[in-house]
Amino acid sequence: MATVVVAGCLLVSAGPTNASTDSSTTSSTVPSSDSSSASTSTTTTTVVPASTAAEISALYPTRALRFPPYTRLNPPEVPTKSGSGRRVVYKNSLQWIWVIDSQNNVVRVMPVSGRRGVPSVGTYKVNSQSLRSYSLDYEGVWFNNMTRFALGPEGGNIGFHAIPTKNGKPLQTVDQLGSFQGSGCLRLLPVDAKFIFEFAKVGTTIVVVN
């Protein structure tokens, strides 16, 4: 298969910032005692609810965050007002994707690494795909299982693809998926990129929400 050239789909990778919260606080009190009474102590525990990923994100609007509460076994709910029927939904603020079939069943969920606010909120259609492509802007950078559906603010293609490599080395780790790492495209675990490549053929609806 011929290689397809694609531009405007990188860089720069920065390490994630992990936000953590205490789930409880503990205080102890010790009553006064004299020689005829034994000292006693009581412990009071106050449980403080953990912040949600959305609440943490709102506190740090300019920082790339990972969201530990969400996993493939415990994913966030499908966003409201994200369309219906067969589609792929991408929530930018949570860096999360839902693949949904024609019966509105979620068939796969996955973390992603993209760029904050890119692409713009809206409904798109897959317009082209390439098993393997490379960047015109960054020498030695390659993408596998590219599924394009939009254009970025600088005019470059935006699509789903596996974590890119530069001279054969990944530009981020798998653990960093779920944080903002790219400059436009949506970076995925290789098996997830392949799944979307096979699911979202040309014309498939892509819904981007904030």
Stockholm file with secondary structure:
# STOCKHOLM 1.0

chainA/1-210         MATVVVAGCLLVSAGPTNASTDSSTTSSTVPSSDSSSASTSTTTTTVVPASTAAEISALYPTRALRFPPYTRLNPPEVPTKSGSGRRVVYKNSLQWIWVIDSQNNVVRVMPVSGRRGVPSVGTYKVNSQSLRSYSLDYEGVWFNNMTRFALGPEGGNIGFHAIPTKNGKPLQTVDQLGSFQGSGCLRLLPVDAKFIFEFAKVGTTIVVVN
#=GR chainA/1-210 SS CCCEEECSCCCCCCCCBCCCCCCEEEEEECCCCCTTSCCCCEEEEEECCCCCHHHHHHHCTTSCBCCTTCCSSSCCCCCTTSCCSSEEEEETTTTEEEEECTTSCEEEEEECBCBTTBSCSEEEECCEEEEEEEESSSTTEEEEEEEEEEECTTSCEEEEEECCEETTEESSCGGGTTSCCSSSSEEECHHHHHHHHHHSCTTCEEEEEC
#=GC SS_cons         CCCEEECSCCCCCCCCBCCCCCCEEEEEECCCCCTTSCCCCEEEEEECCCCCHHHHHHHCTTSCBCCTTCCSSSCCCCCTTSCCSSEEEEETTTTEEEEECTTSCEEEEEECBCBTTBSCSEEEECCEEEEEEEESSSTTEEEEEEEEEEECTTSCEEEEEECCEETTEESSCGGGTTSCCSSSSEEECHHHHHHHHHHSCTTCEEEEEC
//
